[in-house]
Amino acid sequence: MTAITSSAAGDTEPATLFGHPVGLYVCFTTELWERFSFYGMKYLLLLYLTKYHLFTDNAGYDVLGAYAGLVYALPLIGGLLADRYLGFRKAVIFGALLLTGGHALMAYEGAAAIAYAAGTTLPEAITLPDGTLLAAGTVLQERLVIQDVVALDVFFLALALITVGVGFLKPNISTIVGRLYEPGDNRRDSGFTIFYMGINIGSFTATLLCGWLGETYGWGYGFGLAGIGMLLGLITFLYGQKYLFGHAEPANPALLKEKALGPINKEWAVYLGGIASLGVVWLLVQHEPVVHLAQNSLLIVAIVGLVLYAMLHQEHKARDWTAIGLAGFTAALGLVWAFTDIDLWLGLMLLALVGFIGYGYKAHDSDEYSRTVVLMVLIVSSVVFWALFEQSAGSMTLYADRVLDRSFGDGEVRASMFGSLNPGFIMLLAIPFAALWVWLAKRGWEPSTPVKFGLGIAQAGLGFGALVLGAQFTNEAGKVAMIWLILAYLLHTMGELCLSPVGLSAVTKLSIFRVVGVSMGTWFLATALSETVATRIGKLAAVDTSKAEAGDIATALATYTNLYEYLMWWGLGVGLLMMLISPILRKGMRGIH
């Protein structure tokens, strides 16, 4: 009995493989290789910047934060363009082409940076990037780092290509999976389970293979393997697009042929606009404060806008100018805070937001408004979780590189390879966690969504608690055993399984039907913000590698432990707060579990 079947009608119905549309496995393989390429370079990125191009910790965190923040924000635009113009198939192909080009450029290392300590007498003349000539025999008054400027320009272009490529590919490949199943098809959930397994297989293998190659044989080998993975993903999708059976085509093909600018039609206008955006993104990945400011501003506007929408778009309700005024005042204070980062403005904004929401509860006691407010609380709390969780590619990777005893037999585990623990644990624990919720639900013991959020955030805090505890048991070289970092990843993954899938489900259940897309966009915008917040947190444990004591393991360990103790209490505190207010939030969900 063959595993592949097709209908008697030929191509009018999709062929199946193991009971699912063959198109699912096309998307599965494409996403597997895309995630392979993405995670294959993500966990090498900070190590590459700080060890090869000799960026300071702070400068490296800035690049990582800007890049990761944009990667999670741009899919909002890519999804909109696919919905309105390109269709999902063309958006995925365009994104995959950009990604393949970006990863190909990542393989170019250029010359390694050279550092001269303060007091060094230059043995030969050096020309600085700004054109300044330092003659031979010059005694340096401060530390000088000479970097390959051309290689860095290529590197930032590669990041821009990858970022824009993810924006076009990531949201639309998932949408195609959903389109392969008819409404009410009971295979849909299991289909998405198969699809998401591809994500974890790709990220698990990539962080092991690319990390090992990059740190052992050269950064270009690790980045190059990630690029080969993306090329395989593109080839797979191009070959397998015939199995999508029209489900990923543009909603209005004639619209794409309409002229947009002179002889350029709308389809090519989108492509050219995407290419032109590379210049903007190239600048943004080098200017983290601008990215952070934009994320803050957009998230504040989105939250206030959704709550205001819930207030004003109710049947038989007159326009409420008091609500509009309060919303405008809150948004204005929020934007001032985003531009200034002054604690006073943050406090005023929170007070105004409390007043805004409180007035709404009194004047707009409706199910839609109540659920929207609860959803906004959950979205804001998710920023705390992801800011803790995303230390993995930042401070936790540098921690593994600098203070962890990574010896294993006759060799050692590379620092970047620890990133594989999260997808590995997800593959082991996802099904048991899903079964646990079902088992608890049958007995009436399943925690509510707010409690699950609290448990997730608290477990993120406990993960850092494991590192704080492990710092008390160092070996003779002053390094921490690997088991403590493994335990931290285990706890973080358990927290993710409590919060992430539940959060996505909560957005679809609690948001107003007419703006569910905006609500989902707000969820991902909060995730994007958490990426830059995470790197800013990591800066609190930045090590000044220009000083001699930077090599002191005890000093570095104390620096990281102080940060992780701080994050431990933040995670436990916010998690406990979410559990304490869960009865209020559950009541506000108005019957939604």
C-alpha positions, 0 to 999 in steps of 0.5 A: 500500500503506497503512502502517496495517494491522489484523487481520481480527478487528477490535479483537481484535488491535492495528492496526499502523503501519510494522510496529509496534503503533499503541499504540507511536506513542501512547506515543512521542508522549506521552513525546516531549511529556512529555520536551519539557516536562521538559527545557524547564524543567530547563535554565531552572530554575537561570538563572531562580532566580539571575537573576530571583528572585536566589537565591544560587548555593547556594540555586539548587543546593539547589532544583535538587538536591532537585527532580531527586533527587525526580523520579528517586526518586518513579517507584519509588512510581508504578510500585508503585501502578500495578502493585498498583492503578491499572494503567498507563493510569490512572497515566499519565493521572493523572500527565499531569494533574498535570504539565499543571497544574504546567507551567501554574503555572510560567508565572506569574513574579510580580514580579522580585526587587529587590536593595539593596546594603549601605550603600544608603539606602532611598528608600521604606519596605519591608515584609519577608516576616516583617512587619518594616517598614524605614522610608524613609531606613534605611541598610542594613547588609548586602545585602537581597533582596526577593522575591515570596513568593507567586510563589515559593510558586506556583513550589514548588507547580508543582515539586511537581505536576511531580515527583509527575506524573513519578512516576506517568507516567514508569515506566508509559509505558515499561511499556506499550510492553513490554506491546504486544509478546508474549513472544518478539516480535522487534520489541520491541527496535526498538520500544523504539529508536523509543520512546527516540528520542522521548525525545531528540527531545523533549529536543533540541527543548525545550532549544532552543525553550524555552531561547531563548524563556525567555531572550529574551522572558521566563521565562514564555514558555519555561515556558509552551511547556513546559506546552503541550507537556505538554498536547499529550502528555495529549491525544495519550494520551487520544485514542490510549488505544483503541490500547492494546487493554487492555494497560495496564489494572489487573490486578485491576479489582475491587480498585479498587472496594473501600472504603478509607476510608468512601465512598472506594474504593481507586482514589480513595484513590490519587488523593487520596493523590497530591494530598495528597503535594503538600504534602510534596513542596512542603516537600521541594523547599525542603529539599534536606538532607532529600532527600539524607539520605533518598536516602543512607539508602535506598540503603545499606539497599537495597545491604546488603539485596540482598547479605544476601538473596543470602547467606541465600536460597540452597537448602540454606543455614541462616540465617547469624547472622554475616552478619546481624550484619555486615549490620546493623552495616554498615547502622547505620554507613551510616545514622549517616554519612547523618545526620552526613556525617562522613568518619570514619563513611564510612570505618568504613562502608566497612571494615564493608562490605568485611568484610561482602562479604568474609565473604560470598565466603568463606562463600557462594560462589554464583553469585547472591551473586557476581553481586549483589556485582558489581551493587552495585559497578556501581550505586555506581560509576554514582553517580560518573558521573551526579554528573559528567554532571548538571553539565550543568543546574547548573554547566555551564549557569551556566558557559555563561551567565557565562564562555562566548563565546556570540556566533554571527553577529549574535546569540548562543546562549542558555546554556540551549540548550547542554543540547540537545547531549546528546540531539542527540549521542545521536541521532547516535551511538546507532546507531553505538555499538550497531553498534560493540559488535556489530562488536567482539563478532564479533571477540571484542574487545567490552569487558566490562560493568565495562570499559564502566563504566570507559570511561564514567566516564573519558570524563566526566572527559575532558569536564571536561578539555576545559573545563580546556584551553579555559580556557587559550585565552580571547578578548580579553574573557577568555571561552572559545570554545563549541567547548570546551563542545561537546566536553565534551558530546560526551565526556559523551554518549559516556560515557553511551552506554558506561554507561547502556544497559549498566547497565540491561541489567546489572541485568536480567542480574545480579540475582536473578530474585526481586528484579529489581524491587528491583534496578532500583529500587536503580539508579534510587535511585542515579541520584536520589542522584547528582542531589543529589550533582551539585548539591552538587559544583556548590556548590564553584564557587558565585559570590557574586553579591552582591559586585562581583567576581562580575562579573569573568569571570577570577575566575569562570572560575578558579573553574569551572576549579578545579572542573572540574580536580578533576572531571577527575581524579575521573572519570579516577581512578575510571574507571581503577580500574573498568578495573583491577578489571574482571577481578575483577568479570568473574570475579564475574559468573559467565559473564554478559557 
